[in-house]
Amino acid sequence: MLPVIANDDQHNLHAGPTADVVATNSTSSMSHGKVAARFSFKTILSGASPRDPATLDNEDQSQHYTFFPLALGQILRQYAVTELHLTLNAGNWNYDRWGYPQENGVGTGAELWAWMGEGDIKSVDERWRGLRNALAGLFCASLGSLDELRTTSPEQSFVPEGSLPNWETSHKVRHASLPSEHVCTENLTPFLKLLPCKSQSGIASLLNPHRLFDADWHGMGVHVLWREEEGVELRLTFQAVFDPLRSGSVKKQDWSLQSLFDRNIHRSCPVARTSQVVSTLPTDVAYSISPEPSSIEGNVAIFDVKSLVKPLDIKMEWANSFSYPLQYHPDSVPFSVKRTLRGSSQAWGQLSVVITNYRPSAVHALYLEIMPWLLQFLVHTLEAQVDGTVRDGIISNLTYVAPVPHSRPTTFQVLLTLPPQSTVHLTMDVTKAFLRYTEHPPDAQRGWDLPPAIFTPLELGMNNSAAALVKEGRIYTSALLVDLATPDFSMPYNVIIFTCSVIAFIFGNVFNLLTRRFVVVRLEDKKS
């Protein structure tokens, strides 16, 4: 059962481009009792187009900003960005239990990728550097750390979601991730400032940070793309997974706006043309939902926020208590992935990836690994086993870009053919770099965070050509933690303390000898 809350806000301007604002909040009850909530605020600037990088040395055309946020619009124009995707997530999305998310970008930490046209005035890499620094200041995040050590160009895994202008120059993609960066309140505050109604009205008023950041998983995203028939589209998203069974005294998966967000909808956004709440109704259990839906289409209940009585608090209750299922297997996910880094050595290790295909037909997927240079792959040791037996034909179209120490990360991509209803086990040996003592982070003993691997299910063309079409959303594995050879940082501390103690002892005695005045005191015997 997937209850969905949606609010469509649209408004037409009388002068300049037309801005359509669409806000959507989705709340989904899962089979294991959790509730997935999704907020999506979409603004379409009709008639607008991305800036051509060939015009960067000329004065930009005047832009009319009404509902489209000025702060973000100026960044897009300054660096001539055609398509932009930024996500900040905390936690690991559990595909085996939760299925596909409504927003694909659920990789742990920060992920930024953008399509930009090539230009002679400023190169793509130069504008990429300015883009990530500008977004770091806008969203109060450490996006400036997404430097050349983490930047790659995986064009097959990150295809444009919108259209690319037909310019004289081609477009290039830049991608970088930072698994140690998580979303928090200081990122949500500038996020809310980009909304037309901020958090004062509409479904944005449900964005209560105390409840959002208490969820089992949460993340936010900023997506900008260009549609040739419509214009520039901005989509601001926030997702979270709640557990109503954790706080409820009765073991039932009942939920409401008040119980999830500790808030109700008191008024709709003033610039909204339509505002709706959509809830998918369960089909195999007894339930009740209130208030009465405005309409029902199939198994979907639609609530018109503008016409319903305020404050609006939608509730769904189940007749029976909740019981956890014995097995979890969502039908929406074609396969499950488990990725680990084996070995206790600080110089060697083995990357292990176990992929289980649940479907009765073969599945094709792109497997992408982007690793910092401190972890290097030994590609000649790559081996694929199917149900414990080594088999050929599983791996094809291998692409490998070797790392450059202190300069470039590792890029490893292969096309996998997963046999039906089978388990594929991939193994590959890796080496771990020996870092200078100045290159270690402050918490060196904790280890280094490695970004998640990315699997993209594909629908191949003729003859299994590389010109494949993306069939379903991307699947992100969990992030890894690697233990590198770390110096004993306590020894310099001990030496400093010992040296300072000796210096203090010597200095104190010498200072006393030099500054004290010694006087001979004669004591005469007292006569009785």
CORVEN-V844018 format. One record per residue. RES is the residue in one small letter. OMEGA is omega in radians with two decimals (999 if undefined). NEAR is the number of other ideal C-beta (glycine too) atoms within 10 Angstrom. Layout:
RES;OMEGA;NEAR + RES;OMEGA;NEAR
This chain:
m;-3.08;18 + l;3.05;18 + p;-3.07;24 + v;3.09;21 + i;-3.07;24 + a;3.11;22 + n;-3.12;28 + d;-3.12;17 + d;-3.12;29 + q;-3.14;19 + h;-3.13;17 + n;3.10;9 + l;3.12;14 + h;-3.13;5 + a;3.13;7 + g;-3.14;15 + p;3.09;18 + t;-3.13;18 + a;3.05;25 + d;-3.11;20 + v;-3.11;25 + v;3.12;19 + a;-3.08;26 + t;3.02;22 + n;-3.09;25 + s;3.10;22 + t;-2.99;27 + s;3.03;22 + s;-3.07;24 + m;-3.04;19 + s;-3.12;16 + h;2.99;15 + g;-3.13;19 + k;-3.11;22 + v;3.11;23 + a;3.14;24 + a;-3.13;27 + r;3.03;20 + f;3.11;26 + s;-3.14;21 + f;-3.04;26 + k;3.09;18 + t;3.12;27 + i;3.10;22 + l;-3.04;25 + s;3.09;17 + g;-3.13;12 + a;-3.14;21 + s;3.12;15 + p;3.14;24 + r;3.09;20 + d;-3.13;16 + p;3.10;24 + a;-3.12;16 + t;-3.08;13 + l;3.11;17 + d;3.10;10 + n;3.09;9 + e;-3.08;6 + d;3.08;12 + q;3.14;10 + s;-3.13;6 + q;3.14;16 + h;-3.12;13 + y;3.04;15 + t;3.09;17 + f;3.07;19 + f;-3.04;23 + p;-3.11;19 + l;-3.08;11 + a;3.13;13 + l;-3.14;22 + g;3.12;19 + q;3.10;15 + i;-3.14;20 + l;3.13;22 + r;-3.09;15 + q;-3.07;15 + y;3.03;25 + a;-3.11;23 + v;3.11;21 + t;-3.14;26 + e;-3.05;24 + l;3.08;22 + h;3.13;22 + l;3.09;22 + t;3.06;25 + l;-3.04;26 + n;3.08;26 + a;3.14;18 + g;3.14;17 + n;3.09;15 + w;-3.09;25 + n;-3.12;19 + y;-3.08;21 + d;-3.12;15 + r;-3.03;16 + w;-3.11;22 + g;3.14;20 + y;3.00;17 + p;3.11;23 + q;3.01;18 + e;-3.00;22 + n;-3.01;21 + g;-3.10;24 + v;3.09;26 + g;-3.10;24 + t;3.10;27 + g;-3.10;21 + a;3.07;30 + e;-3.13;27 + l;3.01;26 + w;-3.02;22 + a;3.01;26 + w;-3.13;24 + m;3.10;24 + g;3.11;22 + e;-3.14;17 + g;3.14;19 + d;-3.08;10 + i;3.07;13 + k;-3.13;18 + s;3.13;14 + v;-3.13;24 + d;3.11;13 + e;3.11;12 + r;3.08;23 + w;3.12;25 + r;3.11;19 + g;-3.14;13 + l;-3.09;25 + r;3.09;25 + n;3.11;16 + a;3.11;19 + l;3.08;22 + a;3.10;17 + g;-3.11;13 + l;-3.04;21 + f;3.09;23 + c;-3.13;15 + a;-3.10;24 + s;-3.12;14 + l;3.06;23 + g;3.11;14 + s;3.10;15 + l;-3.05;27 + d;-3.08;13 + e;3.13;15 + l;-3.10;17 + r;-3.04;22 + t;3.08;20 + t;-3.14;23 + s;-3.14;14 + p;-3.02;20 + e;-3.09;13 + q;-3.12;18 + s;-3.10;20 + f;3.12;23 + v;3.14;13 + p;3.06;15 + e;3.10;17 + g;3.14;17 + s;3.05;16 + l;-3.13;16 + p;3.14;14 + n;3.13;6 + w;3.12;15 + e;3.13;8 + t;-3.14;14 + s;3.11;9 + h;3.10;18 + k;3.11;16 + v;3.03;21 + r;-3.07;22 + h;3.07;23 + a;3.14;23 + s;3.14;26 + l;-3.02;21 + p;-3.12;21 + s;-3.13;18 + e;-3.10;21 + h;3.14;18 + v;3.13;24 + c;-3.05;15 + t;-3.11;11 + e;3.03;10 + n;-3.13;17 + l;-3.11;21 + t;3.07;13 + p;3.07;16 + f;-3.14;24 + l;-3.13;17 + k;3.11;12 + l;-3.11;20 + l;-3.14;24 + p;-3.13;22 + c;-3.12;22 + k;3.10;14 + s;-3.06;19 + q;-3.08;13 + s;-3.12;20 + g;-3.11;27 + i;3.08;30 + a;3.10;24 + s;3.09;19 + l;-3.10;24 + l;3.13;22 + n;-3.06;14 + p;-3.13;14 + h;3.13;9 + r;-3.10;18 + l;-3.08;23 + f;3.01;15 + d;-3.11;15 + a;3.12;20 + d;3.09;16 + w;3.09;20 + h;-3.13;24 + g;3.13;28 + m;-3.11;24 + g;3.06;22 + v;-3.06;22 + h;3.10;21 + v;3.11;25 + l;-3.11;19 + w;3.07;22 + r;-3.01;13 + e;-3.09;11 + e;-3.05;6 + e;-3.08;16 + g;-3.13;19 + v;-3.11;24 + e;3.05;21 + l;3.13;23 + r;3.08;19 + l;-3.03;22 + t;3.00;22 + f;-3.14;24 + q;3.10;26 + a;3.10;25 + v;-3.10;22 + f;3.09;25 + d;-3.14;16 + p;3.12;19 + l;-3.10;17 + r;-3.08;10 + s;-3.10;9 + g;3.11;15 + s;3.08;5 + v;-3.08;8 + k;3.08;12 + k;-3.09;16 + q;3.10;23 + d;3.10;18 + w;3.06;22 + s;3.09;17 + l;-3.12;22 + q;-3.11;14 + s;-3.11;16 + l;-3.00;20 + f;-3.09;23 + d;3.13;12 + r;3.04;16 + n;3.05;15 + i;-3.10;26 + h;3.08;12 + r;3.12;17 + s;3.14;24 + c;-3.08;25 + p;-3.12;12 + v;-3.09;16 + a;3.00;24 + r;3.05;14 + t;3.12;14 + s;-3.04;25 + q;2.97;21 + v;-3.07;26 + v;-3.13;21 + s;3.05;25 + t;-3.03;17 + l;3.10;16 + p;-3.07;16 + t;-3.02;8 + d;3.13;5 + v;3.09;11 + a;-3.08;9 + y;3.00;17 + s;-3.14;10 + i;-3.13;17 + s;-0.05;11 + p;-3.13;12 + e;-3.14;9 + p;3.08;19 + s;3.08;15 + s;3.11;10 + i;3.11;12 + e;-3.07;9 + g;3.09;7 + n;-3.12;12 + v;3.07;15 + a;-3.08;21 + i;3.11;15 + f;3.08;23 + d;-3.04;14 + v;-3.08;25 + k;-3.07;15 + s;-3.11;9 + l;-3.11;18 + v;3.10;6 + k;-0.06;12 + p;-3.07;12 + l;3.09;18 + d;-3.13;15 + i;-3.09;23 + k;3.00;14 + m;-3.09;21 + e;3.12;14 + w;-3.10;17 + a;-3.05;9 + n;3.10;9 + s;-3.07;9 + f;3.05;17 + s;-3.08;8 + y;3.10;10 + p;-3.13;10 + l;-3.12;5 + q;3.10;6 + y;3.05;15 + h;3.12;13 + p;-3.12;16 + d;-3.05;8 + s;-3.10;11 + v;-3.09;20 + p;-3.11;21 + f;3.09;20 + s;-3.05;18 + v;3.01;21 + k;-3.04;14 + r;-3.12;19 + t;3.06;13 + l;-3.04;16 + r;3.04;13 + g;3.13;16 + s;-3.13;7 + s;3.09;12 + q;3.11;13 + a;-3.10;11 + w;3.10;13 + g;3.12;20 + q;3.08;15 + l;-3.10;25 + s;3.13;15 + v;3.13;20 + v;-3.08;15 + i;-3.14;25 + t;3.11;16 + n;-3.10;22 + y;-3.00;17 + r;-3.13;13 + p;3.12;7 + s;3.14;10 + a;-3.13;12 + v;3.09;21 + h;-3.10;18 + a;3.00;25 + l;3.12;22 + y;-3.06;22 + l;3.04;22 + e;3.04;23 + i;-3.04;23 + m;2.98;22 + p;-3.06;18 + w;-3.10;17 + l;3.07;21 + l;-3.04;22 + q;-3.10;17 + f;2.95;20 + l;-2.96;13 + v;-3.10;14 + h;3.12;8 + t;-3.13;12 + l;-3.10;17 + e;3.13;14 + a;3.07;21 + q;3.09;15 + v;-3.12;16 + d;3.08;11 + g;-3.11;7 + t;3.10;8 + v;-3.09;10 + r;3.06;14 + d;3.10;7 + g;3.13;9 + i;-3.07;21 + i;3.08;17 + s;3.09;13 + n;-3.11;14 + l;3.06;12 + t;-3.08;14 + y;3.05;13 + v;-3.08;15 + a;3.14;12 + p;3.01;19 + v;-3.10;12 + p;3.11;11 + h;-3.06;13 + s;-2.99;9 + r;3.12;17 + p;3.06;22 + t;3.05;21 + t;-3.11;19 + f;-3.11;20 + q;3.10;20 + v;3.02;20 + l;-3.09;21 + l;3.00;23 + t;-3.06;17 + l;3.11;24 + p;-3.10;16 + p;3.05;11 + q;-3.12;13 + s;3.13;16 + t;3.13;17 + v;-3.13;23 + h;3.11;19 + l;3.09;19 + t;3.11;15 + m;3.13;19 + d;3.14;18 + v;3.03;19 + t;-3.11;14 + k;-3.08;20 + a;3.05;18 + f;-3.01;11 + l;2.97;17 + r;-3.09;8 + y;3.12;10 + t;-3.10;5 + e;-3.11;12 + h;3.09;16 + p;3.13;11 + p;3.11;6 + d;-3.02;8 + a;-3.09;15 + q;3.14;11 + r;-3.09;12 + g;-3.11;14 + w;3.08;21 + d;3.09;19 + l;-3.08;22 + p;3.13;25 + p;2.99;26 + a;-3.06;22 + i;3.07;24 + f;-3.13;26 + t;3.07;24 + p;-3.04;20 + l;2.96;21 + e;-2.99;10 + l;3.06;15 + g;-3.11;11 + m;3.10;6 + n;3.13;5 + n;-3.11;13 + s;-3.13;9 + a;3.13;13 + a;-3.09;8 + a;3.11;20 + l;3.10;9 + v;-3.07;17 + k;-3.10;14 + e;-3.11;17 + g;3.13;17 + r;3.10;20 + i;3.14;25 + y;3.03;25 + t;3.07;23 + s;3.10;18 + a;-3.14;18 + l;3.09;20 + l;-3.09;13 + v;3.14;19 + d;3.12;16 + l;3.08;17 + a;-3.04;12 + t;3.09;15 + p;3.13;12 + d;-3.09;9 + f;3.10;12 + s;-3.14;9 + m;3.06;9 + p;3.12;11 + y;3.13;10 + n;3.13;10 + v;3.14;10 + i;-3.13;10 + i;-3.14;10 + f;-3.14;10 + t;3.13;10 + c;3.13;10 + s;3.13;10 + v;-3.14;10 + i;3.14;10 + a;3.13;10 + f;-3.13;10 + i;-3.11;10 + f;-3.13;10 + g;3.13;10 + n;3.14;10 + v;3.14;10 + f;3.11;10 + n;3.13;9 + l;-3.08;9 + l;-3.03;7 + t;-3.13;7 + r;3.07;8 + r;-3.09;4 + f;-3.11;5 + v;3.10;5 + v;-3.13;4 + v;3.13;4 + r;-3.14;4 + l;3.11;5 + e;3.14;5 + d;3.11;5 + k;3.10;5 + k;3.13;4 + s;999;3
